[in-house]
Amino acid sequence: MSHSEDDAASIFVNITTSDLERSKKFYTALGWSINPNFSDENAACVVVSDTIYFMVLTREYFATFTDKDIPDPRTTAQVLIAISRPSREAVDGIVDAGLAAGGSEPREAQDLGFMYSRDLDDPDGNTFEFLHMDPAAAEGGPDAVA
């Protein structure tokens, strides 16, 4: 991968919820925080890191940003959000916290040797994939892991 000025870019992923308060409780249970400066009755800014944010929006408010149909994340996968974790234990820890906070695990853990991942659906059905990749594979691709 080449690096450029874009390395300083942040990502803001907008997702829908049918219950904003429930979503805020769910995401804080994962160890993330809510930025009150960018949150109100329509949206919550979930802070994952210094460069990753989720804007959890009520379906009605989300609809003001697009003329496209808003799919129901319980029945339609528009996007799968993958987030790396520093270890397999960290993957298990965040998924287990999400399950305890009302999330669900839509499929079995995937262990490909060079990469371990688990999926977590939030209470609205938005899917997060938490993964840990062997550092050698992250650097040189899956074949770099003997």
C-alpha positions as CSV (number, residue, x, y, z in Angstrom):
1,M,0.0,0.0,0.0
2,S,1.2,3.5,-0.8
3,H,0.9,6.1,1.9
4,S,0.0,9.7,1.3
5,E,-1.6,12.7,2.9
6,D,-4.8,10.7,3.0
7,D,-3.4,8.6,5.8
8,A,-4.6,11.4,8.1
9,A,-8.2,10.9,6.9
10,S,-11.0,10.0,9.2
11,I,-13.9,7.7,8.4
12,F,-17.5,8.4,9.4
13,V,-19.8,5.5,8.8
14,N,-23.5,6.3,8.9
15,I,-25.8,3.5,10.0
16,T,-29.5,3.4,11.0
17,T,-31.2,2.6,14.2
18,S,-34.8,2.2,15.3
19,D,-33.9,3.0,18.9
20,L,-31.2,5.6,19.4
21,E,-30.9,5.2,23.2
22,R,-30.6,1.4,22.8
23,S,-27.9,1.9,20.3
24,K,-25.9,4.3,22.5
25,K,-26.0,1.8,25.3
26,F,-24.9,-1.0,23.0
27,Y,-22.0,0.8,21.5
28,T,-20.7,2.1,24.9
29,A,-20.9,-1.5,26.1
30,L,-18.3,-2.3,23.4
31,G,-16.0,0.2,25.1
32,W,-16.6,3.0,22.7
33,S,-17.7,6.5,23.6
34,I,-20.4,9.0,22.5
35,N,-19.3,12.5,21.4
36,P,-22.1,14.7,22.8
37,N,-21.0,17.6,20.6
38,F,-22.2,15.7,17.5
39,S,-25.2,13.9,19.1
40,D,-28.8,14.9,19.5
41,E,-32.3,13.3,19.4
42,N,-31.6,12.2,15.8
43,A,-28.0,11.0,15.9
44,A,-25.2,9.7,18.1
45,C,-21.5,10.1,17.2
46,V,-19.9,6.9,18.3
47,V,-16.1,7.3,18.8
48,V,-14.2,4.1,17.9
49,S,-10.7,5.7,17.6
50,D,-9.1,9.0,16.7
51,T,-10.0,8.3,13.1
52,I,-13.1,6.0,13.1
53,Y,-16.6,7.2,14.0
54,F,-20.0,5.8,13.5
55,M,-22.9,8.2,13.1
56,V,-25.9,6.2,14.4
57,L,-28.9,7.9,12.9
58,T,-32.6,7.4,13.3
59,R,-34.1,5.9,10.1
60,E,-36.0,9.1,9.5
61,Y,-33.0,11.3,9.9
62,F,-30.8,9.0,7.8
63,A,-33.5,9.3,5.0
64,T,-32.8,13.1,4.8
65,F,-29.3,12.4,3.4
66,T,-30.4,10.2,0.4
67,D,-33.2,9.7,-2.1
68,K,-32.5,5.9,-2.1
69,D,-34.5,3.3,-0.3
70,I,-33.2,2.7,3.3
71,P,-32.9,-1.1,3.7
72,D,-33.8,-2.9,6.9
73,P,-30.4,-4.1,8.2
74,R,-32.1,-7.1,9.8
75,T,-33.0,-8.5,6.3
76,T,-30.7,-6.7,3.9
77,A,-26.9,-6.4,4.0
78,Q,-25.9,-3.1,2.5
79,V,-22.4,-3.2,4.1
80,L,-20.3,-5.3,6.4
81,I,-18.1,-3.2,8.6
82,A,-14.8,-4.9,9.5
83,I,-12.7,-3.6,12.4
84,S,-9.3,-5.1,13.3
85,R,-8.4,-6.0,16.9
86,P,-4.9,-6.5,18.3
87,S,-5.4,-10.2,19.2
88,R,-7.8,-13.1,19.0
89,E,-8.7,-12.5,22.7
90,A,-9.6,-8.9,21.8
91,V,-11.9,-10.2,19.0
92,D,-13.6,-12.5,21.5
93,G,-13.8,-9.8,24.2
94,I,-15.6,-7.2,22.0
95,V,-18.0,-9.8,20.5
96,D,-18.8,-11.2,23.9
97,A,-19.4,-7.7,25.3
98,G,-21.7,-7.0,22.3
99,L,-23.6,-10.3,22.9
100,A,-24.1,-9.4,26.5
101,A,-25.4,-5.9,25.5
102,G,-28.2,-7.3,23.2
103,G,-26.3,-8.1,20.0
104,S,-26.3,-11.4,18.2
105,E,-23.7,-13.5,16.4
106,P,-25.1,-14.3,12.9
107,R,-22.5,-17.0,12.0
108,E,-19.8,-19.1,13.5
109,A,-16.3,-17.7,14.1
110,Q,-14.0,-18.0,11.1
111,D,-10.5,-19.3,11.7
112,L,-8.4,-19.2,8.5
113,G,-5.1,-19.7,10.3
114,F,-3.7,-16.3,9.2
115,M,-6.9,-14.6,10.2
116,Y,-9.5,-15.0,13.0
117,S,-12.9,-13.2,12.8
118,R,-16.3,-13.1,14.4
119,D,-19.4,-11.3,13.3
120,L,-21.6,-9.3,15.6
121,D,-25.0,-7.8,14.7
122,D,-26.1,-4.8,16.7
123,P,-29.7,-4.8,17.9
124,D,-30.8,-3.2,14.6
125,G,-29.0,-5.9,12.5
126,N,-26.0,-3.8,11.4
127,T,-23.2,-6.3,11.0
128,F,-19.7,-5.8,12.3
129,E,-16.8,-8.2,11.6
130,F,-14.1,-8.1,14.2
131,L,-10.9,-9.6,13.1
132,H,-7.3,-10.3,14.0
133,M,-4.8,-11.0,11.3
134,D,-1.4,-12.5,11.8
135,P,1.1,-9.6,11.4
136,A,3.0,-11.6,8.7
137,A,-0.2,-12.0,6.7
138,A,-1.1,-8.3,7.2
139,E,2.3,-7.4,5.7
140,G,2.8,-10.0,3.0
141,G,-0.7,-11.5,2.3
142,P,-2.2,-14.8,3.4
143,D,0.6,-16.9,1.8
144,A,3.2,-15.2,4.0
145,V,2.0,-17.3,6.9
146,A,3.6,-20.8,6.7
